[in-house]
């Protein structure tokens, strides 16, 4: 076990995330950042890198020696990390939203021990919200307990999702999208996976599905799970990858609609 309690890790992660949030707010106000595209047409800004450095520095100060995985720090090794204790960080989830002046932007900080995600903090600086959770301790938004919705039918299910930057991959997702639009109440695409997970956790969304990257979902996964939402994968993760780190085919939903959503999406995948 760690020398630091889960509560201590949570408290410091909140402090670091909110400091990073202030940096993000100032950067937007100053509008002095450069933008460029990474592979797969994914946008990155100077601010992503600067915030990532800040978070890494703070984590090293308070938890020296803990491994770190982030979008800007060796992301190609994401599913090959074997550290016993691991911080999983997205300095800016919703980079396009940030650059465009939209409000769905978040700092996401999760902590894993022996492959199990145990601490999650998602701070949305432009919304003034900080979601947090530790294993076994419930989930909170700005210190107030949260829980998922009581949705129990697909026809009353508001669904969140997202789409990859690679356009050639998007067409394979149209069958799922059509199924959701036909069977569910409606769909939302907010552009920040971490916040979509938190929206399920607090009942704003009834379900969320997507394939993302580890740093997009680990913190929100903890928050949704601790709030009482069901979290899982539409397909079994590879044996070599911890379930809490595997980012493909995620499904997070209110307990009353999880099974129906899973059936709907898997059935859509089988259509010709």
Secondary structure, 3 states (H helix, E strand, C coil): CCCCCHHHHHHHHHHHHHHHHHHHHHHHHHCCCCEEECHHHCEEEHHHHHHHHHHHHHHHHHCCCCEEEECCECHHHHHHCCCCEEEEEEEEECHHHHHHCCCCCEEEEEEEECCEEEEEEEEECCCCEEEEEECCCCEEECCEECCCCCCCCHHHCEEECCCCCCHHHHHHHHHHHHHHHHHCCEEECCCCHHHHHHHHHCCCCCEEEECCCHHHHHHHHHHHHHHCCEEEECCCCCCCCCHHHCCCCEEEECCCCHHHHHHHHHHHHHCC
